[in-house]
Amino acid sequence: MKINDKMKIRTVAGENIVIMQDSAGSDMTRVVALNESALWLYNQLTGQEFEVDDVARMLTDEYEVNEADARKDAEAWVAEMKKNGLIL
């Protein structure tokens, strides 16, 4: 899977949000806020292919989290990103 390159991150009122970009401009009706760890993952994985296992490994390397919790968080992050069209 891969991060959707039609999405752009903007900081608005202190919140990191993802905005859909297309040929007509920006769709401000679909906005997704990212917390610090979600934004970190998004930035680290942009432009490359990855799997849930890669996300889990990144979480255990960056944060003090055990493998089981990292796997559960990685699965949740990927599912939410897919649901919002942020991962293809």
C-alpha positions in Angstrom: 0.0 0.0 0.0 1.0 3.6 -0.4 0.1 7.1 0.9 -2.3 8.8 -1.5 -0.2 11.5 -3.1 -3.2 13.7 -3.9 -3.4 14.6 -0.2 -1.6 17.6 1.3 -1.0 18.3 5.0 -1.7 21.8 6.3 -1.6 23.2 9.8 -4.7 25.2 10.6 -5.3 26.7 14.0 -2.6 24.4 15.5 -4.2 21.2 14.0 -2.4 19.1 11.3 -5.1 18.3 8.7 -5.0 16.5 5.4 -6.8 18.1 2.5 -7.8 16.3 -0.7 -6.2 17.9 -3.7 -7.4 17.4 -7.3 -7.4 19.2 -10.6 -10.1 21.6 -9.5 -8.3 22.6 -6.3 -8.8 21.6 -2.7 -11.9 19.9 -1.3 -12.4 21.5 2.1 -15.4 19.4 2.8 -13.2 16.3 3.6 -10.7 17.2 6.2 -8.9 14.6 8.5 -6.9 15.7 11.6 -3.8 13.8 12.4 -2.3 13.6 15.9 1.5 13.7 16.4 2.2 10.0 15.9 -0.2 9.7 12.9 1.5 12.7 11.3 4.9 11.2 11.9 3.9 7.9 10.3 2.3 9.8 7.4 5.5 11.8 6.8 7.8 8.8 7.1 5.8 6.6 4.7 5.0 9.2 2.0 6.4 8.1 -1.3 7.0 4.5 -0.5 5.3 1.1 -0.4 4.7 -0.3 3.0 2.7 -3.0 4.9 1.1 -3.1 8.4 4.3 -4.9 9.7 6.4 -1.9 8.6 4.1 0.5 10.4 4.3 -1.7 13.6 8.1 -1.9 13.4 8.3 1.9 13.0 6.1 2.4 16.1 8.2 0.0 18.3 11.4 1.7 17.0 10.2 5.3 17.7 8.0 4.9 20.8 8.1 2.8 24.0 5.5 0.3 22.9 5.5 -3.5 22.9 5.1 -5.4 19.6 1.5 -6.5 20.3 0.3 -3.0 21.0 2.3 -1.6 18.1 0.7 -4.2 15.8 -2.8 -3.3 17.1 -2.1 0.5 16.7 -0.6 -0.1 13.2 -3.7 -2.0 12.1 -6.0 0.7 13.4 -4.0 3.5 11.8 -4.0 1.7 8.4 -7.7 1.0 8.6 -8.5 4.6 9.5 -6.2 6.0 6.8 -7.8 3.6 4.2 -11.3 4.5 5.3 -10.5 8.2 4.6 -8.8 7.6 1.3 -5.4 8.5 2.6 -3.9 5.1 1.7 -4.3 3.4 -1.6 
